[in-house]
Amino acid sequence: MTIKPLLKKDVFDTLKVPLFAFLAAVAVVSVLIFLSSKNPIEALVSFFTSPFSASYYFGSWLNSATLLTFAAVGMCISFRSGCFNLGGEGQVCLGGFVAAVTLNLLKGHNNVLALSVSFLAAVISSGLLGLFSGILKAYRNINELLISFLLSSAILPLVDYAVSGPLRDTKGTLLATPFIDKAFRLKSLLKPSTLNSSIFIAVAFSVLLGLFLFYTKSGYRLICTGKAPEFSDYCGFNTKKISAFSMFFSSMAHGLSGFFAVVGTYYTCHAGFYAGMGWNALSVSLIAKTNPFLVFPASLLLAYIFTAADCAVLENNMNFNSAFLVQGVVLFVVSAQFLVKSLNNAKERIH
């Protein structure tokens, strides 16, 4: 059986929506920066150049893209299988929380063993959230979108309570767990930023999942399940297991983001560290058109906007938060293509 990759499309048709979404987000943020700054020209110049002006900004940009890549690849897998995982925030949060707690408990033990145990605990605990949603969808026909979102909404306040109450580091002022031992921290590749070796893992992760999705029989079955579940059932594919697995894997990938956020960026689990990460990963997967091969470039584009906007705000003393605005613009532009397709299909039926 020969499986043809889903990459032999016209380059323009493949990239026009992602590029338009990126340019639309840049345009909207640029306009608001221009209107809200006392020195608009200087602010705009800062917006477009700051990520390249210092090693800290450049490293922060790449590190943000790295954390988004893990979760966004997970979103691609669930989308391709026909499942919708809206519990990303809670899954990232739980993964980071479990990583921080286990590493603190294993302080003084062998580094490799402690990191391995923490890694497995983080991704499995997050994965179980998605597995629960996937099983309910597959065997009880309960909407996984709603269940994953509700589970996430329940996890977030519990973790925030734990890190600000019983598990809080009493030696510091942060609402956070104690900082993990320095032996467990990933070293910076570009000081003083927190860019670390996880960037190479993220790129490899996206490539491997792309190869799995487009070049293996299992990936073919997963895509078929998402596109034509009844046909997949007729072909003998176990669509229930595929749906449950895709939600499990998607949640595990979000747990990866949480794990690397703790061991490579924050070195602790503090209240709100996950803020926006799950929703931004959703935006990245849509910009990448649910293609794992395009996830890292899409993460770079989105992370660039956030980093550039933050730099412009800091350097020009503005009070401006671009995160939710960019998410809204990207989701609006990407969603518009589906509306246009539906209208065109309706017109074809009429004629």
Secondary structure as GFF3:
##gff-version 3
##sequence-region A 1 351
A	DSSP	alpha_helix	11	36	.	.	.	ID=ss1
A	DSSP	alpha_helix	40	49	.	.	.	ID=ss2
A	DSSP	three_ten_helix	50	52	.	.	.	ID=ss3
A	DSSP	alpha_helix	55	80	.	.	.	ID=ss4
A	DSSP	alpha_helix	88	105	.	.	.	ID=ss5
A	DSSP	alpha_helix	111	140	.	.	.	ID=ss6
A	DSSP	alpha_helix	144	164	.	.	.	ID=ss7
A	DSSP	three_ten_helix	182	184	.	.	.	ID=ss8
A	DSSP	alpha_helix	198	215	.	.	.	ID=ss9
A	DSSP	alpha_helix	217	227	.	.	.	ID=ss10
A	DSSP	alpha_helix	229	234	.	.	.	ID=ss11
A	DSSP	alpha_helix	239	261	.	.	.	ID=ss12
A	DSSP	pi_helix	262	266	.	.	.	ID=ss13
A	DSSP	alpha_helix	277	287	.	.	.	ID=ss14
A	DSSP	three_ten_helix	292	294	.	.	.	ID=ss15
A	DSSP	alpha_helix	295	316	.	.	.	ID=ss16
A	DSSP	alpha_helix	323	350	.	.	.	ID=ss17
###
